[in-house]
């Protein structure tokens, strides 16, 4: 069996994070596709499904940015998996970094614990804002 190339491995890692964020937010693939289209880059249901399933050969920077915006997360959140901080991130071919160093390299300057707290607060705020928009006007 042929080993996946680095772009494919990055794509698979991003797909895993897209699925995780999407399911945490209880979004369907179609809802995410619609959100991407509203942002100006239509990514169809099939494209997102292939990305999440690990069958895309790569992901472009515009796709990464659009998916991150549609999910309400930073693009680095799709490149650096959340977790316990012990799973290394392959930032360059064969170069694995601790997640906190990877996050700093991407420019946030924050460690993964702080990023995790910020991410959860942003997600909570996003849900509250979404609920407020759903409430009927009085």
Wavefront OBJ file of the C-alpha trace (Angstrom):
o trace
v 0.000 0.000 0.000
v 1.379 3.377 -1.023
v 2.013 5.858 1.778
v -0.011 9.085 1.536
v 1.879 12.204 0.513
v 2.213 15.112 2.918
v -0.511 17.203 1.174
v -2.889 14.251 1.479
v -2.004 13.782 5.160
v -2.609 17.487 5.825
v -5.917 17.280 3.952
v -6.981 14.286 6.026
v -6.068 16.053 9.275
v -8.047 19.138 8.204
v -10.978 16.948 7.201
v -10.997 15.325 10.627
v -11.081 18.746 12.299
v -13.786 20.039 9.934
v -15.960 17.054 10.837
v -15.260 17.499 14.562
v -16.182 21.201 14.544
v -19.206 20.619 12.300
v -20.623 17.838 14.461
v -19.919 19.767 17.693
v -21.990 22.588 16.216
v -24.667 20.124 15.073
v -24.351 21.306 11.464
v -25.207 19.082 8.536
v -22.787 18.827 5.647
v -25.345 20.723 3.555
v -25.549 23.532 6.134
v -21.759 23.874 6.060
v -21.778 23.839 2.254
v -24.444 26.567 2.261
v -22.414 28.671 4.709
v -19.336 28.356 2.474
v -21.367 29.445 -0.550
v -22.672 32.467 1.373
v -19.080 33.420 2.146
v -18.267 33.423 -1.567
v -16.596 30.068 -2.176
v -19.080 27.325 -2.966
v -17.872 24.027 -1.550
v -20.438 21.380 -2.325
v -21.704 18.632 -0.087
v -19.677 16.042 -1.982
v -16.470 18.077 -1.653
v -16.928 18.470 2.100
v -17.865 14.798 2.493
v -14.717 13.748 0.598
v -12.586 16.085 2.715
v -14.061 14.762 5.960
v -13.708 11.178 4.737
v -10.034 11.616 3.861
v -10.400 11.081 0.115
v -9.362 14.567 -1.059
v -5.850 14.876 -2.477
v -5.331 18.326 -0.971
v -6.968 21.484 0.287
v -6.354 24.988 -0.986
v -5.716 27.995 1.230
v -9.008 29.640 0.095
v -10.898 26.434 0.964
v -9.239 26.278 4.386
v -10.067 29.924 5.134
v -13.663 29.577 3.944
v -14.286 26.411 5.955
v -12.787 28.017 9.057
v -14.957 31.132 8.640
v -18.070 29.032 8.028
v -17.343 27.054 11.200
v -16.491 30.167 13.213
v -12.965 29.045 14.026
v -9.480 30.224 13.114
v -7.852 28.506 10.124
v -5.131 27.220 12.457
v -7.853 25.372 14.405
v -8.345 23.183 11.337
v -4.614 22.576 10.927
v -3.749 21.969 14.578
v -6.044 19.345 16.106
v -7.463 19.985 19.532
v -6.698 17.395 22.108
v -4.635 16.791 25.167
v -1.604 18.556 23.692
v 0.463 15.408 23.310
v -0.342 14.450 19.711
v 2.277 16.021 17.438
v 1.273 18.015 14.366
v 2.982 17.442 11.007
v 3.570 21.045 9.886
v 6.130 20.183 7.227
v 6.778 16.857 5.502
v 8.069 14.541 8.211
v 8.436 17.403 10.718
v 6.217 16.827 13.748
v 5.704 19.608 16.275
v 4.083 19.720 19.698
v 0.679 21.382 19.293
v 1.550 24.350 21.523
v 4.649 25.127 19.445
v 2.654 24.676 16.231
v 0.022 27.130 17.487
v 2.695 29.696 18.384
v 4.350 29.232 15.003
v 1.039 29.997 13.331
v 1.173 33.350 15.021
v -1.176 33.211 17.955
v 1.587 33.155 20.538
v -0.767 31.245 22.855
v -0.384 27.782 24.312
v -2.930 25.076 23.505
v -4.624 25.214 26.933
v -5.327 28.941 26.531
v -6.388 28.410 22.925
v -8.775 25.659 24.057
v -10.413 27.968 26.592
v -10.732 30.752 24.025
v -12.149 28.360 21.420
v -14.799 27.051 23.804
v -15.813 30.588 24.814
v -16.041 31.679 21.171
v -18.170 28.623 20.339
v -20.429 29.346 23.319
v -20.787 32.991 22.277
v -21.522 31.963 18.670
v -24.319 29.679 19.857
v -25.804 32.459 22.002
v -25.705 34.911 19.092
v -27.316 32.339 16.797
v -30.095 31.758 19.316
v -30.661 35.506 19.693
v -31.107 35.796 15.923
v -33.678 32.988 15.977
v -35.835 34.667 18.622
v -38.941 36.443 17.298
v -38.934 40.229 17.515
v -41.126 41.606 20.286
l 1 2 3 4 5 6 7 8 9 10 11 12 13 14 15 16 17 18 19 20 21 22 23 24 25 26 27 28 29 30 31 32 33 34 35 36 37 38 39 40 41 42 43 44 45 46 47 48 49 50 51 52 53 54 55 56 57 58 59 60 61 62 63 64 65 66 67 68 69 70 71 72 73 74 75 76 77 78 79 80 81 82 83 84 85 86 87 88 89 90 91 92 93 94 95 96 97 98 99 100 101 102 103 104 105 106 107 108 109 110 111 112 113 114 115 116 117 118 119 120 121 122 123 124 125 126 127 128 129 130 131 132 133 134 135 136 137 138
